[in-house]
Amino acid sequence: MNTSHLKTVVQLFRDMVPAITSGMFLITLTSCAVFGLQTYLDSSQGSLSVGASVFVKGHVHTLFAYPFYHRSLTQLLLSICTMVFLSGSLEKGFGTVRFLFVCILMSTVTGLLYAFLDLLQESNGKGPTEGLVPMALACVALTTTHTKMTKAFLCGVSFPTMALPWVFVLLTSVFIPHTVLPCSIISTFIGWMHGRGWFSFVDISEAKAGLAEKTPPFRFLRSISMVAFVPASTEDRRKTLLPQINPTPGSYPVQAYAPASSTNIAVSGSAKIYEGWSTNVTAASGPTPFSNPHASEAGVGGTSHGHSCAHGHHTHSHGHP
């Protein structure tokens, strides 16, 4: 494979894989660190899963830890891919600080409600759950409440936008191991409720998020050059995600036009006047974009009446003694 083919493959990979943002990088890194730590310590299965143990044994810490806990490497990799592809746009719309806050808020409320549900049906329930899938589904539901699109496409199939989160609920329950369907349903409802403003009293504002960005943890996150830190401010976020393009002078060829009265060029075969505007024509063959179909009959004076009349008045003034 030569250099040009390698560059093409790299460009295609960049186009297919979304850009990694700081919030997504932090969530992925935390999940991998927790999985590596539990593998090294050989901890018991389900030690950080959320379920009825929150109320029975007082395991409140699992409400915050269960999104980053995974039982197997397959579950970890599939959960990370789901989170990256389904939730990347939310961080670009909210900013890194607000995105992390919203993710923790929705996953905590989801875990609390699921723990209560698991307590009610402890005998025939699905048991504890864990992973990033509930967080990703909540982010998808939140995104669909803010979009103006009425149709969404998945693998060439059209869906109503509001039905798209439920499609992902079914897909993740089938293909990602240790995914509990009731928890996925709860997380989707939580994301929809957040999008409707039900959590506005605990949500973080843009101004507070901007102040949080100046704290040492987020300043360190901003200093990582491999990932993109999305600011909380709308103006700064627009500059980061949509950088201004300054083209090199001469990159876009244009044809200059100027008022005929302000030009000193002589009307010859290389210059034509049309409706009071002068343009320098360098190509002799083919019509110009503003060519007059009667120019060949009336001449240059026929295409610019103001110029010919001024010329005639000048000649008449010299006729008097």
Phi and psi in degrees as GROMACS dihedral restraints (atoms count N, CA, C in turn):
[ dihedral_restraints ]
;  ai    aj    ak    al  type     phi  dphi    fc
    3     4     5     6     1   -80.4    20    10
    4     5     6     7     1  -178.9    20    10
    6     7     8     9     1   -67.4    20    10
    7     8     9    10     1   -39.0    20    10
    9    10    11    12     1   -64.9    20    10
   10    11    12    13     1   -40.3    20    10
   12    13    14    15     1   -66.6    20    10
   13    14    15    16     1   -37.1    20    10
   15    16    17    18     1   -65.5    20    10
   16    17    18    19     1   -40.9    20    10
   18    19    20    21     1   -63.7    20    10
   19    20    21    22     1   -37.2    20    10
   21    22    23    24     1   -65.4    20    10
   22    23    24    25     1   -42.1    20    10
   24    25    26    27     1   -64.2    20    10
   25    26    27    28     1   -42.0    20    10
   27    28    29    30     1   -64.2    20    10
   28    29    30    31     1   -40.4    20    10
   30    31    32    33     1   -66.3    20    10
   31    32    33    34     1   -40.1    20    10
   33    34    35    36     1   -64.6    20    10
   34    35    36    37     1   -37.1    20    10
   36    37    38    39     1   -66.1    20    10
   37    38    39    40     1   -40.0    20    10
   39    40    41    42     1   -66.4    20    10
   40    41    42    43     1   -34.4    20    10
   42    43    44    45     1   -72.4    20    10
   43    44    45    46     1   -32.9    20    10
   45    46    47    48     1   -80.4    20    10
   46    47    48    49     1   -39.5    20    10
   48    49    50    51     1   -91.7    20    10
   49    50    51    52     1   125.2    20    10
   51    52    53    54     1   -65.5    20    10
   52    53    54    55     1   152.8    20    10
   54    55    56    57     1   -64.5    20    10
   55    56    57    58     1   136.8    20    10
   57    58    59    60     1   -80.6    20    10
   58    59    60    61     1   123.2    20    10
   60    61    62    63     1   -97.7    20    10
   61    62    63    64     1   169.0    20    10
   63    64    65    66     1   -64.6    20    10
   64    65    66    67     1   -43.9    20    10
   66    67    68    69     1   -62.1    20    10
   67    68    69    70     1   -44.6    20    10
   69    70    71    72     1   -66.1    20    10
   70    71    72    73     1   -36.2    20    10
   72    73    74    75     1   -64.6    20    10
   73    74    75    76     1   -41.1    20    10
   75    76    77    78     1   -66.8    20    10
   76    77    78    79     1   -41.3    20    10
   78    79    80    81     1   -65.1    20    10
   79    80    81    82     1   -42.9    20    10
   81    82    83    84     1   -64.9    20    10
   82    83    84    85     1   -44.0    20    10
   84    85    86    87     1   -63.9    20    10
   85    86    87    88     1   -40.6    20    10
   87    88    89    90     1   -64.9    20    10
   88    89    90    91     1   -41.6    20    10
   90    91    92    93     1   -63.7    20    10
   91    92    93    94     1   -42.8    20    10
   93    94    95    96     1   -66.9    20    10
   94    95    96    97     1   -38.1    20    10
   96    97    98    99     1   -66.0    20    10
   97    98    99   100     1   -41.9    20    10
   99   100   101   102     1   -64.7    20    10
  100   101   102   103     1   -40.8    20    10
  102   103   104   105     1   -66.1    20    10
  103   104   105   106     1   -42.4    20    10
  105   106   107   108     1   -65.3    20    10
  106   107   108   109     1   -37.4    20    10
  108   109   110   111     1   -68.6    20    10
  109   110   111   112     1   -41.2    20    10
  111   112   113   114     1   -70.5    20    10
  112   113   114   115     1   -31.3    20    10
  114   115   116   117     1   -69.6    20    10
  115   116   117   118     1   -40.7    20    10
  117   118   119   120     1   -68.1    20    10
  118   119   120   121     1   -41.0    20    10
  120   121   122   123     1   -83.5    20    10
  121   122   123   124     1   -10.3    20    10
  123   124   125   126     1    53.8    20    10
  124   125   126   127     1    51.0    20    10
  126   127   128   129     1   -74.2    20    10
  127   128   129   130     1   161.7    20    10
  129   130   131   132     1   -69.0    20    10
  130   131   132   133     1   149.7    20    10
  132   133   134   135     1   -65.5    20    10
  133   134   135   136     1   134.2    20    10
  135   136   137   138     1    78.8    20    10
  136   137   138   139     1    17.5    20    10
  138   139   140   141     1   -67.1    20    10
  139   140   141   142     1   -27.6    20    10
  141   142   143   144     1  -113.6    20    10
  142   143   144   145     1    11.2    20    10
  144   145   146   147     1   -74.9    20    10
  145   146   147   148     1   151.8    20    10
  147   148   149   150     1   -99.8    20    10
  148   149   150   151     1   139.4    20    10
  150   151   152   153     1  -174.4    20    10
  151   152   153   154     1  -153.2    20    10
  153   154   155   156     1   -65.1    20    10
  154   155   156   157     1   -17.2    20    10
  156   157   158   159     1   -63.4    20    10
  157   158   159   160     1   -18.9    20    10
  159   160   161   162     1   -60.5    20    10
  160   161   162   163     1   -38.7    20    10
  162   163   164   165     1   -96.3    20    10
  163   164   165   166     1   -33.2    20    10
  165   166   167   168     1   -77.2    20    10
  166   167   168   169     1   -46.3    20    10
  168   169   170   171     1  -110.1    20    10
  169   170   171   172     1    -1.5    20    10
  171   172   173   174     1    76.1    20    10
  172   173   174   175     1    26.9    20    10
  174   175   176   177     1   -81.9    20    10
  175   176   177   178     1    67.9    20    10
  177   178   179   180     1   -69.9    20    10
  178   179   180   181     1   -28.8    20    10
  180   181   182   183     1   -62.1    20    10
  181   182   183   184     1   -23.9    20    10
  183   184   185   186     1   -68.0    20    10
  184   185   186   187     1   -21.5    20    10
  186   187   188   189     1   -62.4    20    10
  187   188   189   190     1   -31.0    20    10
  189   190   191   192     1   -97.4    20    10
  190   191   192   193     1   -23.5    20    10
  192   193   194   195     1   -95.8    20    10
  193   194   195   196     1   -22.4    20    10
  195   196   197   198     1   -62.8    20    10
  196   197   198   199     1   -29.9    20    10
  198   199   200   201     1   -64.3    20    10
  199   200   201   202     1   -27.4    20    10
  201   202   203   204     1   -96.2    20    10
  202   203   204   205     1     2.2    20    10
  204   205   206   207     1  -101.8    20    10
  205   206   207   208     1   133.3    20    10
  207   208   209   210     1  -137.6    20    10
  208   209   210   211     1   141.7    20    10
  210   211   212   213     1   -83.0    20    10
  211   212   213   214     1   -27.4    20    10
  213   214   215   216     1  -138.3    20    10
  214   215   216   217     1   163.3    20    10
  216   217   218   219     1   -67.4    20    10
  217   218   219   220     1   -34.8    20    10
  219   220   221   222     1   -63.4    20    10
  220   221   222   223     1   -44.7    20    10
  222   223   224   225     1   -62.5    20    10
  223   224   225   226     1   -39.4    20    10
  225   226   227   228     1   -62.5    20    10
  226   227   228   229     1   -49.0    20    10
  228   229   230   231     1   -66.6    20    10
  229   230   231   232     1   -42.5    20    10
  231   232   233   234     1   -67.6    20    10
  232   233   234   235     1   -36.6    20    10
  234   235   236   237     1   -66.8    20    10
  235   236   237   238     1   -40.6    20    10
  237   238   239   240     1   -63.9    20    10
  238   239   240   241     1   -45.1    20    10
  240   241   242   243     1   -60.6    20    10
  241   242   243   244     1   -42.0    20    10
  243   244   245   246     1   -62.9    20    10
  244   245   246   247     1   -42.7    20    10
  246   247   248   249     1   -65.8    20    10
  247   248   249   250     1   -43.0    20    10
  249   250   251   252     1   -66.1    20    10
  250   251   252   253     1   -45.9    20    10
  252   253   254   255     1   -79.2    20    10
  253   254   255   256     1   -25.6    20    10
  255   256   257   258     1   -98.3    20    10
  256   257   258   259     1   -21.2    20    10
  258   259   260   261     1  -118.7    20    10
  259   260   261   262     1     0.5    20    10
  261   262   263   264     1   -63.8    20    10
  262   263   264   265     1   -35.9    20    10
  264   265   266   267     1   -70.0    20    10
  265   266   267   268     1   -26.7    20    10
  267   268   269   270     1   -67.6    20    10
  268   269   270   271     1   -40.2    20    10
  270   271   272   273     1   -64.8    20    10
  271   272   273   274     1   -37.0    20    10
  273   274   275   276     1   -68.9    20    10
  274   275   276   277     1   -22.6    20    10
  276   277   278   279     1   -91.7    20    10
  277   278   279   280     1   -26.7    20    10
  279   280   281   282     1  -102.0    20    10
  280   281   282   283     1   -27.9    20    10
  282   283   284   285     1    96.6    20    10
  283   284   285   286     1   156.7    20    10
  285   286   287   288     1   -64.0    20    10
  286   287   288   289     1   -45.1    20    10
  288   289   290   291     1   -65.4    20    10
  289   290   291   292     1   -49.3    20    10
  291   292   293   294     1   -66.3    20    10
  292   293   294   295     1   -34.3    20    10
  294   295   296   297     1   -62.6    20    10
  295   296   297   298     1   -47.4    20    10
  297   298   299   300     1   -63.7    20    10
  298   299   300   301     1   -40.8    20    10
  300   301   302   303     1   -64.4    20    10
  301   302   303   304     1   -43.8    20    10
  303   304   305   306     1   -65.9    20    10
  304   305   306   307     1   -40.2    20    10
  306   307   308   309     1   -62.8    20    10
  307   308   309   310     1   -46.3    20    10
  309   310   311   312     1   -65.4    20    10
  310   311   312   313     1   -39.3    20    10
  312   313   314   315     1   -63.0    20    10
  313   314   315   316     1   -49.5    20    10
  315   316   317   318     1   -69.1    20    10
  316   317   318   319     1   -38.5    20    10
  318   319   320   321     1   -68.3    20    10
  319   320   321   322     1   -35.3    20    10
  321   322   323   324     1   -67.6    20    10
  322   323   324   325     1   -45.1    20    10
  324   325   326   327     1   -64.5    20    10
  325   326   327   328     1   -39.4    20    10
  327   328   329   330     1   -61.8    20    10
  328   329   330   331     1   -45.8    20    10
  330   331   332   333     1   -63.1    20    10
  331   332   333   334     1   -37.4    20    10
  333   334   335   336     1   -66.1    20    10
  334   335   336   337     1   -45.2    20    10
  336   337   338   339     1   -67.5    20    10
  337   338   339   340     1   -38.3    20    10
  339   340   341   342     1   -69.4    20    10
  340   341   342   343     1   -35.8    20    10
  342   343   344   345     1   -62.7    20    10
  343   344   345   346     1   -39.5    20    10
  345   346   347   348     1   -66.5    20    10
  346   347   348   349     1   -40.5    20    10
  348   349   350   351     1   -65.5    20    10
  349   350   351   352     1   -40.2    20    10
  351   352   353   354     1   -66.6    20    10
  352   353   354   355     1   -32.2    20    10
  354   355   356   357     1   -67.4    20    10
  355   356   357   358     1   -37.4    20    10
  357   358   359   360     1   -69.9    20    10
  358   359   360   361     1   -34.3    20    10
  360   361   362   363     1  -118.9    20    10
  361   362   363   364     1    48.5    20    10
  363   364   365   366     1   -64.0    20    10
  364   365   366   367     1   -30.6    20    10
  366   367   368   369     1   -72.5    20    10
  367   368   369   370     1   -38.9    20    10
  369   370   371   372     1  -122.3    20    10
  370   371   372   373     1    19.1    20    10
  372   373   374   375     1   -79.2    20    10
  373   374   375   376     1   173.2    20    10
  375   376   377   378     1   -79.6    20    10
  376   377   378   379     1   -12.4    20    10
  378   379   380   381     1    89.6    20    10
  379   380   381   382     1  -174.6    20    10
  381   382   383   384     1   -62.1    20    10
  382   383   384   385     1   158.4    20    10
  384   385   386   387     1  -136.5    20    10
  385   386   387   388     1   166.3    20    10
  387   388   389   390     1  -162.7    20    10
  388   389   390   391     1   173.5    20    10
  390   391   392   393     1   108.0    20    10
  391   392   393   394     1   171.2    20    10
  393   394   395   396     1   -85.8    20    10
  394   395   396   397     1    -6.9    20    10
  396   397   398   399     1   -61.4    20    10
  397   398   399   400     1   -46.2    20    10
  399   400   401   402     1   -59.5    20    10
  400   401   402   403     1   -38.4    20    10
  402   403   404   405     1   -64.5    20    10
  403   404   405   406     1   -42.5    20    10
  405   406   407   408     1   -65.5    20    10
  406   407   408   409     1   -40.7    20    10
  408   409   410   411     1   -66.7    20    10
  409   410   411   412     1   -37.3    20    10
  411   412   413   414     1   -64.4    20    10
  412   413   414   415     1   -38.6    20    10
  414   415   416   417     1   -66.0    20    10
  415   416   417   418     1   -38.4    20    10
  417   418   419   420     1   -64.4    20    10
  418   419   420   421     1   -44.5    20    10
  420   421   422   423     1   -63.6    20    10
  421   422   423   424     1   -38.4    20    10
  423   424   425   426     1   -65.2    20    10
  424   425   426   427     1   -39.7    20    10
  426   427   428   429     1   -65.9    20    10
  427   428   429   430     1   -40.1    20    10
  429   430   431   432     1   -68.3    20    10
  430   431   432   433     1   -26.1    20    10
  432   433   434   435     1   -74.2    20    10
  433   434   435   436     1   -19.7    20    10
  435   436   437   438     1   -98.8    20    10
  436   437   438   439     1   -14.5    20    10
  438   439   440   441     1   -80.7    20    10
  439   440   441   442     1   153.1    20    10
  441   442   443   444     1   -98.5    20    10
  442   443   444   445     1    -1.0    20    10
  444   445   446   447     1   -74.7    20    10
  445   446   447   448     1   138.5    20    10
  447   448   449   450     1   -97.8    20    10
  448   449   450   451     1   -18.8    20    10
  450   451   452   453     1  -125.7    20    10
  451   452   453   454     1   142.6    20    10
  453   454   455   456     1  -128.1    20    10
  454   455   456   457     1   150.1    20    10
  456   457   458   459     1  -119.8    20    10
  457   458   459   460     1   133.9    20    10
  459   460   461   462     1  -137.9    20    10
  460   461   462   463     1   113.5    20    10
  462   463   464   465     1    56.8    20    10
  463   464   465   466     1    38.2    20    10
  465   466   467   468     1    81.6    20    10
  466   467   468   469     1     1.3    20    10
  468   469   470   471     1  -105.2    20    10
  469   470   471   472     1   134.2    20    10
  471   472   473   474     1   -89.7    20    10
  472   473   474   475     1   134.8    20    10
  474   475   476   477     1  -130.8    20    10
  475   476   477   478     1   152.0    20    10
  477   478   479   480     1   -62.9    20    10
  478   479   480   481     1   140.7    20    10
  480   481   482   483     1   -58.2    20    10
  481   482   483   484     1   -40.0    20    10
  483   484   485   486     1   -69.4    20    10
  484   485   486   487     1   -18.2    20    10
  486   487   488   489     1   -89.7    20    10
  487   488   489   490     1   -10.0    20    10
  489   490   491   492     1   -62.7    20    10
  490   491   492   493     1   -42.9    20    10
  492   493   494   495     1   -58.3    20    10
  493   494   495   496     1   -35.3    20    10
  495   496   497   498     1   -72.2    20    10
  496   497   498   499     1   -28.7    20    10
  498   499   500   501     1   -64.5    20    10
  499   500   501   502     1   -42.4    20    10
  501   502   503   504     1   -69.6    20    10
  502   503   504   505     1   -29.2    20    10
  504   505   506   507     1   -61.0    20    10
  505   506   507   508     1   -44.8    20    10
  507   508   509   510     1   -68.4    20    10
  508   509   510   511     1   -42.2    20    10
  510   511   512   513     1   -65.6    20    10
  511   512   513   514     1   -44.1    20    10
  513   514   515   516     1   -67.9    20    10
  514   515   516   517     1   -34.8    20    10
  516   517   518   519     1   -66.5    20    10
  517   518   519   520     1   -28.2    20    10
  519   520   521   522     1   -86.3    20    10
  520   521   522   523     1   -43.0    20    10
  522   523   524   525     1   -99.3    20    10
  523   524   525   526     1   -20.2    20    10
  525   526   527   528     1  -104.3    20    10
  526   527   528   529     1   122.5    20    10
  528   529   530   531     1   -67.4    20    10
  529   530   531   532     1   154.1    20    10
  531   532   533   534     1    61.8    20    10
  532   533   534   535     1    25.0    20    10
  534   535   536   537     1   -93.2    20    10
  535   536   537   538     1   126.1    20    10
  537   538   539   540     1   -99.3    20    10
  538   539   540   541     1   122.0    20    10
  540   541   542   543     1   -61.2    20    10
  541   542   543   544     1   -45.1    20    10
  543   544   545   546     1   -59.3    20    10
  544   545   546   547     1   -37.5    20    10
  546   547   548   549     1   -67.0    20    10
  547   548   549   550     1   -38.1    20    10
  549   550   551   552     1   -63.8    20    10
  550   551   552   553     1   -39.8    20    10
  552   553   554   555     1   -65.8    20    10
  553   554   555   556     1   -43.1    20    10
  555   556   557   558     1   -62.4    20    10
  556   557   558   559     1   -44.1    20    10
  558   559   560   561     1   -63.4    20    10
  559   560   561   562     1   -36.5    20    10
  561   562   563   564     1   -65.8    20    10
  562   563   564   565     1   -40.9    20    10
  564   565   566   567     1   -64.9    20    10
  565   566   567   568     1   -37.9    20    10
  567   568   569   570     1   -64.6    20    10
  568   569   570   571     1   -42.3    20    10
  570   571   572   573     1   -62.9    20    10
  571   572   573   574     1   -39.9    20    10
  573   574   575   576     1   -65.4    20    10
  574   575   576   577     1   -41.6    20    10
  576   577   578   579     1   -64.7    20    10
  577   578   579   580     1   -39.6    20    10
  579   580   581   582     1   -64.6    20    10
  580   581   582   583     1   -40.4    20    10
  582   583   584   585     1   -65.3    20    10
  583   584   585   586     1   -27.6    20    10
  585   586   587   588     1   -85.2    20    10
  586   587   588   589     1    -1.6    20    10
  588   589   590   591     1    91.7    20    10
  589   590   591   592     1    16.6    20    10
  591   592   593   594     1   -72.9    20    10
  592   593   594   595     1   -19.8    20    10
  594   595   596   597     1  -109.7    20    10
  595   596   597   598     1    21.8    20    10
  597   598   599   600     1   -65.3    20    10
  598   599   600   601     1   -26.2    20    10
  600   601   602   603     1   -73.3    20    10
  601   602   603   604     1   -17.9    20    10
  603   604   605   606     1  -114.1    20    10
  604   605   606   607     1    -1.2    20    10
  606   607   608   609     1   -73.8    20    10
  607   608   609   610     1   155.1    20    10
  609   610   611   612     1   -92.8    20    10
  610   611   612   613     1   135.5    20    10
  612   613   614   615     1   -81.5    20    10
  613   614   615   616     1   169.1    20    10
  615   616   617   618     1   -66.6    20    10
  616   617   618   619     1   -35.6    20    10
  618   619   620   621     1   -67.3    20    10
  619   620   621   622     1   -43.6    20    10
  621   622   623   624     1   -66.5    20    10
  622   623   624   625     1   -36.3    20    10
  624   625   626   627     1   -65.2    20    10
  625   626   627   628     1   -36.7    20    10
  627   628   629   630     1   -64.2    20    10
  628   629   630   631     1   -36.4    20    10
  630   631   632   633     1   -69.4    20    10
  631   632   633   634     1   -37.7    20    10
  633   634   635   636     1   -65.7    20    10
  634   635   636   637     1   -27.9    20    10
  636   637   638   639     1   -64.2    20    10
  637   638   639   640     1   -22.0    20    10
  639   640   641   642     1   -86.9    20    10
  640   641   642   643     1    -3.3    20    10
  642   643   644   645     1   -77.1    20    10
  643   644   645   646     1   156.8    20    10
  645   646   647   648     1   -55.6    20    10
  646   647   648   649     1   -41.5    20    10
  648   649   650   651     1   -60.6    20    10
  649   650   651   652     1   -41.7    20    10
  651   652   653   654     1   -80.1    20    10
  652   653   654   655     1   -26.3    20    10
  654   655   656   657     1   -66.8    20    10
  655   656   657   658     1   -37.6    20    10
  657   658   659   660     1   -66.1    20    10
  658   659   660   661     1   -39.8    20    10
  660   661   662   663     1   -65.2    20    10
  661   662   663   664     1   -35.2    20    10
  663   664   665   666     1   -69.4    20    10
  664   665   666   667     1   -28.1    20    10
  666   667   668   669     1   -77.0    20    10
  667   668   669   670     1   -11.5    20    10
  669   670   671   672     1   -74.3    20    10
  670   671   672   673     1   117.4    20    10
  672   673   674   675     1   -79.6    20    10
  673   674   675   676     1   -19.0    20    10
  675   676   677   678     1   -75.1    20    10
  676   677   678   679     1   -21.1    20    10
  678   679   680   681     1  -121.3    20    10
  679   680   681   682     1   161.9    20    10
  681   682   683   684     1  -101.8    20    10
  682   683   684   685     1   119.7    20    10
  684   685   686   687     1   -87.3    20    10
  685   686   687   688     1   123.2    20    10
  687   688   689   690     1   -96.6    20    10
  688   689   690   691     1   116.7    20    10
  690   691   692   693     1   -67.5    20    10
  691   692   693   694     1   160.4    20    10
  693   694   695   696     1   -80.0    20    10
  694   695   696   697     1   -31.6    20    10
  696   697   698   699     1   -67.6    20    10
  697   698   699   700     1   137.2    20    10
  699   700   701   702     1   -63.0    20    10
  700   701   702   703     1   -41.8    20    10
  702   703   704   705     1   -66.5    20    10
  703   704   705   706     1   -45.6    20    10
  705   706   707   708     1   -67.1    20    10
  706   707   708   709     1   -35.0    20    10
  708   709   710   711     1   -65.9    20    10
  709   710   711   712     1   -37.9    20    10
  711   712   713   714     1   -66.6    20    10
  712   713   714   715     1   -37.9    20    10
  714   715   716   717     1   -68.3    20    10
  715   716   717   718     1   -33.9    20    10
  717   718   719   720     1   -74.2    20    10
  718   719   720   721     1   -44.9    20    10
  720   721   722   723     1   -84.8    20    10
  721   722   723   724     1   -27.9    20    10
  723   724   725   726     1  -124.8    20    10
  724   725   726   727     1    75.5    20    10
  726   727   728   729     1   -65.1    20    10
  727   728   729   730     1   144.6    20    10
  729   730   731   732     1   -70.5    20    10
  730   731   732   733     1   136.3    20    10
  732   733   734   735     1   -97.4    20    10
  733   734   735   736     1   121.5    20    10
  735   736   737   738     1  -110.2    20    10
  736   737   738   739     1    94.1    20    10
  738   739   740   741     1   -69.1    20    10
  739   740   741   742     1   149.4    20    10
  741   742   743   744     1   -67.9    20    10
  742   743   744   745     1   136.0    20    10
  744   745   746   747     1   -54.3    20    10
  745   746   747   748     1   130.8    20    10
  747   748   749   750     1    92.5    20    10
  748   749   750   751     1    -1.7    20    10
  750   751   752   753     1   -70.6    20    10
  751   752   753   754     1   -31.2    20    10
  753   754   755   756     1  -113.6    20    10
  754   755   756   757     1   103.4    20    10
  756   757   758   759     1   -67.5    20    10
  757   758   759   760     1   128.7    20    10
  759   760   761   762     1  -129.9    20    10
  760   761   762   763     1   161.4    20    10
  762   763   764   765     1  -107.1    20    10
  763   764   765   766     1   124.8    20    10
  765   766   767   768     1   -84.3    20    10
  766   767   768   769     1   135.4    20    10
  768   769   770   771     1  -122.1    20    10
  769   770   771   772     1   146.9    20    10
  771   772   773   774     1  -144.9    20    10
  772   773   774   775     1   150.1    20    10
  774   775   776   777     1   -57.2    20    10
  775   776   777   778     1   137.8    20    10
  777   778   779   780     1   -64.0    20    10
  778   779   780   781     1   -32.0    20    10
  780   781   782   783     1   -69.1    20    10
  781   782   783   784     1   -21.3    20    10
  783   784   785   786     1   -96.7    20    10
  784   785   786   787     1     2.0    20    10
  786   787   788   789     1  -102.4    20    10
  787   788   789   790     1   150.5    20    10
  789   790   791   792     1  -110.8    20    10
  790   791   792   793     1    10.6    20    10
  792   793   794   795     1   -79.9    20    10
  793   794   795   796     1   150.2    20    10
  795   796   797   798     1   -83.2    20    10
  796   797   798   799     1   143.0    20    10
  798   799   800   801     1   -78.9    20    10
  799   800   801   802     1   106.9    20    10
  801   802   803   804     1  -130.7    20    10
  802   803   804   805     1  -163.5    20    10
  804   805   806   807     1   -70.8    20    10
  805   806   807   808     1   -21.9    20    10
  807   808   809   810     1   -94.4    20    10
  808   809   810   811     1    -1.2    20    10
  810   811   812   813     1  -137.8    20    10
  811   812   813   814     1   140.7    20    10
  813   814   815   816     1  -131.4    20    10
  814   815   816   817     1   152.9    20    10
  816   817   818   819     1  -119.8    20    10
  817   818   819   820     1   131.9    20    10
  819   820   821   822     1  -137.3    20    10
  820   821   822   823     1   117.6    20    10
  822   823   824   825     1    52.4    20    10
  823   824   825   826     1    44.3    20    10
  825   826   827   828     1    81.8    20    10
  826   827   828   829     1     4.6    20    10
  828   829   830   831     1  -118.2    20    10
  829   830   831   832     1   141.0    20    10
  831   832   833   834     1  -108.5    20    10
  832   833   834   835     1   136.8    20    10
  834   835   836   837     1  -136.0    20    10
  835   836   837   838     1   142.3    20    10
  837   838   839   840     1   -92.4    20    10
  838   839   840   841     1   116.0    20    10
  840   841   842   843     1  -100.8    20    10
  841   842   843   844     1   121.3    20    10
  843   844   845   846     1   -98.9    20    10
  844   845   846   847     1   -22.8    20    10
  846   847   848   849     1   -94.5    20    10
  847   848   849   850     1   126.8    20    10
  849   850   851   852     1   -85.1    20    10
  850   851   852   853     1   -25.7    20    10
  852   853   854   855     1   -98.4    20    10
  853   854   855   856     1   142.6    20    10
  855   856   857   858     1    87.3    20    10
  856   857   858   859     1   148.6    20    10
  858   859   860   861     1   -73.2    20    10
  859   860   861   862     1   151.8    20    10
  861   862   863   864     1   -85.7    20    10
  862   863   864   865     1   162.2    20    10
  864   865   866   867     1   -60.0    20    10
  865   866   867   868     1   -26.6    20    10
  867   868   869   870     1  -114.5    20    10
  868   869   870   871     1    29.5    20    10
  870   871   872   873     1   -72.5    20    10
  871   872   873   874     1   144.1    20    10
  873   874   875   876     1   -95.6    20    10
  874   875   876   877     1   126.5    20    10
  876   877   878   879     1   -64.7    20    10
  877   878   879   880     1   -19.5    20    10
  879   880   881   882     1   -98.6    20    10
  880   881   882   883     1     7.5    20    10
  882   883   884   885     1   -65.3    20    10
  883   884   885   886     1   -33.5    20    10
  885   886   887   888     1   -69.9    20    10
  886   887   888   889     1   -23.7    20    10
  888   889   890   891     1   -91.4    20    10
  889   890   891   892     1   -42.3    20    10
  891   892   893   894     1   -92.4    20    10
  892   893   894   895     1   -14.1    20    10
  894   895   896   897     1    79.8    20    10
  895   896   897   898     1  -173.4    20    10
  897   898   899   900     1   -67.0    20    10
  898   899   900   901     1   -38.3    20    10
  900   901   902   903     1   -62.9    20    10
  901   902   903   904     1   -28.9    20    10
  903   904   905   906     1   -73.2    20    10
  904   905   906   907     1   -22.8    20    10
  906   907   908   909     1   -91.0    20    10
  907   908   909   910     1   -15.1    20    10
  909   910   911   912     1  -133.5    20    10
  910   911   912   913     1    91.0    20    10
  912   913   914   915     1   -67.8    20    10
  913   914   915   916     1   -37.0    20    10
  915   916   917   918     1   -62.5    20    10
  916   917   918   919     1   -38.2    20    10
  918   919   920   921     1   -70.8    20    10
  919   920   921   922     1   -41.5    20    10
  921   922   923   924     1   -69.5    20    10
  922   923   924   925     1   -36.9    20    10
  924   925   926   927     1   -67.1    20    10
  925   926   927   928     1   -40.5    20    10
  927   928   929   930     1   -63.1    20    10
  928   929   930   931     1   -35.8    20    10
  930   931   932   933     1   -69.5    20    10
  931   932   933   934     1   -40.0    20    10
  933   934   935   936     1   -66.8    20    10
  934   935   936   937     1   -38.9    20    10
  936   937   938   939     1   -64.7    20    10
  937   938   939   940     1   -35.6    20    10
  939   940   941   942     1   -66.1    20    10
  940   941   942   943     1   -37.7    20    10
  942   943   944   945     1   -70.2    20    10
  943   944   945   946     1   -38.4    20    10
  945   946   947   948     1   -68.0    20    10
  946   947   948   949     1   -33.4    20    10
  948   949   950   951     1   -67.3    20    10
  949   950   951   952     1   -29.5    20    10
  951   952   953   954     1   -80.3    20    10
  952   953   954   955     1    -9.2    20    10
  954   955   956   957     1   -75.9    20    10
  955   956   957   958     1   -20.3    20    10
  957   958   959   960     1   -85.2    20    10
  958   959   960   961     1   147.9    20    10
